[in-house]
Amino acid sequence: MRVDLMAELQRREITERIRQARTEAGLTQPEMANLLEVAMRTYQNYESERVPWDLMGRISDITGRSLRWLLHGESEATTYADLAGMVEQQKALATAIAELTEVVRRLSPPGEGNERRAS
């Protein structure tokens, strides 16, 4: 009996995360049903009583939430796209800092330790 209760709690948590992922992705139930190519009532069951094991990968792709989060509620791992975006942001920041440093160097009066060194 205890195993059945645990399974029921896990199922409820997963169906709730499916609903949360859909709403956070800005999708309605009819839109999600259409994207998954299932009937509207079938999709409604996914958010209330039935875990669509065979569609979890597609739900993850559509909503942008990881399978780990959908199934277990665990924090999402950083994706390659996230890392690539962070690298681009760091490059842009480094360029902006270099440009600002050059402006400050040019505006600083001589004798402030900012003279150009002969190369």
C-alpha beads as a LAMMPS data file, in Angstrom:
LAMMPS data file: protein, C-alpha beads

119 atoms
118 bonds

1 atom types
1 bond types

-500.0 500.0 xlo xhi
-500.0 500.0 ylo yhi
-500.0 500.0 zlo zhi

Masses

1 110.0

Atoms # bond

1 1 1 0.000 0.000 0.000
2 1 1 2.818 2.430 0.813
3 1 1 4.376 1.926 -2.635
4 1 1 1.043 2.846 -4.252
5 1 1 0.850 6.028 -2.180
6 1 1 4.393 7.041 -3.138
7 1 1 3.692 6.371 -6.818
8 1 1 0.515 8.469 -6.600
9 1 1 2.375 11.384 -5.002
10 1 1 5.096 11.241 -7.640
11 1 1 2.522 11.120 -10.438
12 1 1 0.737 14.168 -9.028
13 1 1 4.013 16.082 -8.753
14 1 1 4.965 15.251 -12.343
15 1 1 1.556 16.246 -13.766
16 1 1 1.745 19.509 -11.784
17 1 1 5.213 20.240 -13.210
18 1 1 3.879 19.551 -16.724
19 1 1 1.194 22.188 -16.102
20 1 1 3.708 24.620 -14.623
21 1 1 6.127 24.151 -17.532
22 1 1 3.338 24.818 -20.045
23 1 1 2.126 27.979 -18.309
24 1 1 5.673 29.306 -17.856
25 1 1 6.258 28.695 -21.574
26 1 1 3.210 30.898 -22.245
27 1 1 1.171 28.130 -23.847
28 1 1 -2.501 27.297 -23.439
29 1 1 -3.734 23.735 -23.086
30 1 1 -5.121 23.736 -26.662
31 1 1 -1.787 25.008 -28.005
32 1 1 0.140 22.350 -26.102
33 1 1 -2.240 19.618 -27.265
34 1 1 -1.762 20.794 -30.843
35 1 1 2.040 20.823 -30.526
36 1 1 1.985 17.296 -29.073
37 1 1 -0.544 16.194 -31.718
38 1 1 -3.012 14.835 -29.161
39 1 1 -6.649 15.586 -28.408
40 1 1 -7.369 18.419 -26.000
41 1 1 -8.929 16.058 -23.419
42 1 1 -5.906 13.764 -23.656
43 1 1 -3.599 16.681 -22.879
44 1 1 -5.814 17.773 -19.982
45 1 1 -5.310 14.292 -18.543
46 1 1 -1.537 14.846 -18.709
47 1 1 -1.930 17.776 -16.324
48 1 1 -4.258 16.021 -13.929
49 1 1 -4.038 12.260 -13.830
50 1 1 -1.854 10.560 -16.428
51 1 1 1.900 10.911 -16.972
52 1 1 2.610 10.701 -20.718
53 1 1 5.899 8.809 -20.409
54 1 1 6.336 8.502 -24.168
55 1 1 5.929 12.276 -24.675
56 1 1 8.063 13.613 -21.840
57 1 1 10.982 14.356 -24.178
58 1 1 8.735 16.400 -26.473
59 1 1 7.200 18.223 -23.528
60 1 1 10.725 19.064 -22.367
61 1 1 11.666 20.380 -25.821
62 1 1 8.479 22.422 -26.237
63 1 1 8.554 24.021 -22.789
64 1 1 12.323 24.404 -22.477
65 1 1 12.330 22.591 -19.141
66 1 1 14.695 19.694 -18.533
67 1 1 13.518 16.129 -18.158
68 1 1 15.265 16.092 -14.789
69 1 1 13.043 18.943 -13.630
70 1 1 9.849 17.548 -15.159
71 1 1 10.344 14.103 -13.643
72 1 1 12.066 14.838 -10.352
73 1 1 11.706 18.555 -9.673
74 1 1 15.487 18.842 -9.480
75 1 1 17.230 22.026 -10.475
76 1 1 17.948 22.346 -14.134
77 1 1 21.434 21.652 -15.379
78 1 1 23.109 24.414 -17.304
79 1 1 22.733 23.752 -21.003
80 1 1 25.301 24.289 -23.733
81 1 1 23.207 27.195 -25.048
82 1 1 23.276 28.787 -21.577
83 1 1 27.057 28.445 -21.440
84 1 1 27.486 29.853 -24.949
85 1 1 25.339 32.838 -23.998
86 1 1 27.417 33.437 -20.860
87 1 1 30.641 33.317 -22.880
88 1 1 29.258 35.881 -25.341
89 1 1 28.204 38.152 -22.465
90 1 1 31.661 37.905 -20.929
91 1 1 33.301 38.757 -24.272
92 1 1 31.037 41.795 -24.651
93 1 1 31.829 42.909 -21.101
94 1 1 35.572 42.472 -21.657
95 1 1 35.362 44.582 -24.837
96 1 1 33.372 47.297 -23.052
97 1 1 35.871 47.356 -20.162
98 1 1 38.795 47.636 -22.588
99 1 1 37.082 50.519 -24.412
100 1 1 36.303 52.341 -21.152
101 1 1 39.844 51.818 -19.925
102 1 1 41.166 53.410 -23.118
103 1 1 38.799 56.394 -22.750
104 1 1 39.869 56.900 -19.128
105 1 1 43.545 56.632 -20.117
106 1 1 43.098 59.292 -22.818
107 1 1 41.201 61.639 -20.501
108 1 1 43.579 61.319 -17.568
109 1 1 46.159 64.108 -17.211
110 1 1 49.829 63.230 -17.848
111 1 1 51.783 62.223 -14.776
112 1 1 48.943 60.109 -13.396
113 1 1 50.724 56.919 -14.422
114 1 1 48.759 56.702 -17.618
115 1 1 51.326 57.809 -20.177
116 1 1 51.811 55.637 -23.211
117 1 1 54.852 53.489 -23.021
118 1 1 57.086 53.363 -26.016
119 1 1 56.896 49.966 -27.599

Bonds

1 1 1 2
2 1 2 3
3 1 3 4
4 1 4 5
5 1 5 6
6 1 6 7
7 1 7 8
8 1 8 9
9 1 9 10
10 1 10 11
11 1 11 12
12 1 12 13
13 1 13 14
14 1 14 15
15 1 15 16
16 1 16 17
17 1 17 18
18 1 18 19
19 1 19 20
20 1 20 21
21 1 21 22
22 1 22 23
23 1 23 24
24 1 24 25
25 1 25 26
26 1 26 27
27 1 27 28
28 1 28 29
29 1 29 30
30 1 30 31
31 1 31 32
32 1 32 33
33 1 33 34
34 1 34 35
35 1 35 36
36 1 36 37
37 1 37 38
38 1 38 39
39 1 39 40
40 1 40 41
41 1 41 42
42 1 42 43
43 1 43 44
44 1 44 45
45 1 45 46
46 1 46 47
47 1 47 48
48 1 48 49
49 1 49 50
50 1 50 51
51 1 51 52
52 1 52 53
53 1 53 54
54 1 54 55
55 1 55 56
56 1 56 57
57 1 57 58
58 1 58 59
59 1 59 60
60 1 60 61
61 1 61 62
62 1 62 63
63 1 63 64
64 1 64 65
65 1 65 66
66 1 66 67
67 1 67 68
68 1 68 69
69 1 69 70
70 1 70 71
71 1 71 72
72 1 72 73
73 1 73 74
74 1 74 75
75 1 75 76
76 1 76 77
77 1 77 78
78 1 78 79
79 1 79 80
80 1 80 81
81 1 81 82
82 1 82 83
83 1 83 84
84 1 84 85
85 1 85 86
86 1 86 87
87 1 87 88
88 1 88 89
89 1 89 90
90 1 90 91
91 1 91 92
92 1 92 93
93 1 93 94
94 1 94 95
95 1 95 96
96 1 96 97
97 1 97 98
98 1 98 99
99 1 99 100
100 1 100 101
101 1 101 102
102 1 102 103
103 1 103 104
104 1 104 105
105 1 105 106
106 1 106 107
107 1 107 108
108 1 108 109
109 1 109 110
110 1 110 111
111 1 111 112
112 1 112 113
113 1 113 114
114 1 114 115
115 1 115 116
116 1 116 117
117 1 117 118
118 1 118 119
